[in-house]
Amino acid sequence: MTVKAELMTLVDKMNADPIFIKDEKNRIYQVNLDESGPVQIVVADSQVRVVEGSSREAEVILNLSDENFSKLLNDDLNTTMAFMKGQLKIEGKIGLALKLQEIVNKYQ
């Protein structure tokens, strides 16, 4: 399964049961994948959608490999170590990156 397919599976779970995102503000997260390119995760009105590319301004941008993003989606990435090793780079609001990780973990 590709990392984008894994992301879509997670998004389907989130939209089917939006309990952990219902109180979230409207936000745009961007993930720049080394192999697959940029995708944006748009959280709005208690729903999530994925947009290919980087057409909107994101509040936080994560830069990492497809493999490490897959690990993040599966709660198998030590984000602190990845950040310290340069395998995960964050631009923008770091607190929102942590919030995204928290939301992803709740849907595991």
DRENDO-1510 file (C-alpha; in Angstrom, 1 decimal, always signed):
<recs>
REC; n; res; u; v; w
REC; 1; MET; +0.0; +0.0; +0.0 .
REC; 2; THR; +1.4; +3.4; -0.9 .
REC; 3; VAL; +1.7; +6.1; +1.7 .
REC; 4; LYS; -1.0; +8.2; +0.1 .
REC; 5; ALA; -3.4; +5.1; +0.2 .
REC; 6; GLU; -2.5; +4.8; +3.9 .
REC; 7; LEU; -3.3; +8.5; +4.4 .
REC; 8; MET; -6.7; +8.1; +2.6 .
REC; 9; THR; -7.5; +5.1; +4.9 .
REC; 10; LEU; -6.8; +7.2; +7.9 .
REC; 11; VAL; -8.9; +10.1; +6.5 .
REC; 12; ASP; -11.8; +7.7; +5.9 .
REC; 13; LYS; -11.6; +6.6; +9.6 .
REC; 14; MET; -11.5; +10.2; +10.7 .
REC; 15; ASN; -14.5; +11.2; +8.6 .
REC; 16; ALA; -16.5; +8.2; +9.6 .
REC; 17; ASP; -16.0; +9.0; +13.3 .
REC; 18; PRO; -15.0; +12.7; +13.7 .
REC; 19; ILE; -15.1; +12.6; +17.5 .
REC; 20; PHE; -11.4; +13.6; +17.8 .
REC; 21; ILE; -11.5; +16.4; +15.2 .
REC; 22; LYS; -15.0; +17.9; +15.9 .
REC; 23; ASP; -13.5; +20.7; +18.1 .
REC; 24; GLU; -10.6; +21.4; +15.8 .
REC; 25; LYS; -10.3; +24.8; +14.2 .
REC; 26; ASN; -10.1; +24.8; +10.4 .
REC; 27; ARG; -6.5; +24.1; +9.5 .
REC; 28; ILE; -4.3; +23.2; +6.6 .
REC; 29; TYR; -1.3; +20.9; +7.2 .
REC; 30; GLN; +1.1; +20.2; +4.4 .
REC; 31; VAL; +3.3; +17.1; +4.1 .
REC; 32; ASN; +6.2; +17.3; +1.6 .
REC; 33; LEU; +7.1; +13.7; +0.8 .
REC; 34; ASP; +10.5; +13.1; -0.7 .
REC; 35; GLU; +9.2; +10.5; -3.2 .
REC; 36; SER; +5.5; +11.4; -3.7 .
REC; 37; GLY; +5.6; +15.1; -3.5 .
REC; 38; PRO; +3.4; +17.5; -1.5 .
REC; 39; VAL; -0.1; +16.8; -0.1 .
REC; 40; GLN; -2.2; +19.0; +2.1 .
REC; 41; ILE; -4.4; +17.7; +4.9 .
REC; 42; VAL; -7.4; +20.1; +5.2 .
REC; 43; VAL; -9.4; +19.9; +8.5 .
REC; 44; ALA; -12.6; +21.9; +8.2 .
REC; 45; ASP; -16.1; +21.6; +9.7 .
REC; 46; SER; -15.3; +18.3; +11.5 .
REC; 47; GLN; -14.2; +16.7; +8.2 .
REC; 48; VAL; -10.8; +16.0; +6.7 .
REC; 49; ARG; -9.8; +15.9; +3.0 .
REC; 50; VAL; -6.6; +15.4; +1.2 .
REC; 51; VAL; -5.5; +17.7; -1.6 .
REC; 52; GLU; -2.6; +16.9; -3.9 .
REC; 53; GLY; +0.0; +19.6; -4.2 .
REC; 54; SER; +0.4; +22.8; -2.3 .
REC; 55; SER; -2.3; +25.1; -3.6 .
REC; 56; ARG; -3.2; +26.7; -0.2 .
REC; 57; GLU; -1.1; +28.3; +2.5 .
REC; 58; ALA; -0.4; +25.8; +5.2 .
REC; 59; GLU; +0.1; +26.7; +8.9 .
REC; 60; VAL; +2.7; +23.9; +9.3 .
REC; 61; ILE; +4.7; +22.0; +6.8 .
REC; 62; LEU; +6.3; +18.6; +7.5 .
REC; 63; ASN; +9.2; +17.5; +5.3 .
REC; 64; LEU; +10.0; +13.8; +5.4 .
REC; 65; SER; +10.4; +10.6; +3.4 .
REC; 66; ASP; +7.4; +8.5; +2.3 .
REC; 67; GLU; +8.7; +5.7; +4.6 .
REC; 68; ASN; +8.9; +7.9; +7.6 .
REC; 69; PHE; +5.4; +9.4; +6.9 .
REC; 70; SER; +4.1; +5.9; +6.7 .
REC; 71; LYS; +5.6; +5.2; +10.1 .
REC; 72; LEU; +4.1; +8.3; +11.5 .
REC; 73; LEU; +0.7; +7.3; +10.2 .
REC; 74; ASN; +1.1; +3.9; +11.9 .
REC; 75; ASP; +2.4; +5.4; +15.2 .
REC; 76; ASP; +5.7; +3.7; +14.6 .
REC; 77; LEU; +7.9; +6.9; +14.3 .
REC; 78; ASN; +9.7; +8.4; +17.2 .
REC; 79; THR; +9.2; +12.0; +16.0 .
REC; 80; THR; +11.6; +13.5; +18.5 .
REC; 81; MET; +14.5; +11.3; +17.2 .
REC; 82; ALA; +13.5; +11.8; +13.6 .
REC; 83; PHE; +13.5; +15.6; +14.1 .
REC; 84; MET; +16.9; +15.5; +15.9 .
REC; 85; LYS; +18.4; +13.3; +13.2 .
REC; 86; GLY; +17.1; +15.6; +10.4 .
REC; 87; GLN; +14.7; +12.9; +9.1 .
REC; 88; LEU; +11.7; +15.2; +9.9 .
REC; 89; LYS; +11.8; +18.9; +9.3 .
REC; 90; ILE; +9.1; +21.2; +10.4 .
REC; 91; GLU; +8.3; +24.7; +9.1 .
REC; 92; GLY; +5.7; +26.9; +10.8 .
REC; 93; LYS; +3.9; +26.2; +14.0 .
REC; 94; ILE; +5.5; +23.2; +15.7 .
REC; 95; GLY; +2.6; +23.0; +18.1 .
REC; 96; LEU; +0.3; +22.2; +15.2 .
REC; 97; ALA; +2.6; +19.4; +14.1 .
REC; 98; LEU; +2.4; +17.9; +17.6 .
REC; 99; LYS; -1.4; +18.3; +17.4 .
REC; 100; LEU; -1.6; +16.4; +14.1 .
REC; 101; GLN; +0.5; +13.6; +15.6 .
REC; 102; GLU; -1.9; +13.5; +18.6 .
REC; 103; ILE; -4.9; +13.3; +16.3 .
REC; 104; VAL; -3.3; +10.5; +14.1 .
REC; 105; ASN; -2.5; +8.5; +17.3 .
REC; 106; LYS; -6.1; +8.6; +18.5 .
REC; 107; TYR; -7.2; +6.9; +15.2 .
REC; 108; GLN; -4.8; +4.0; +15.5 .
</recs>
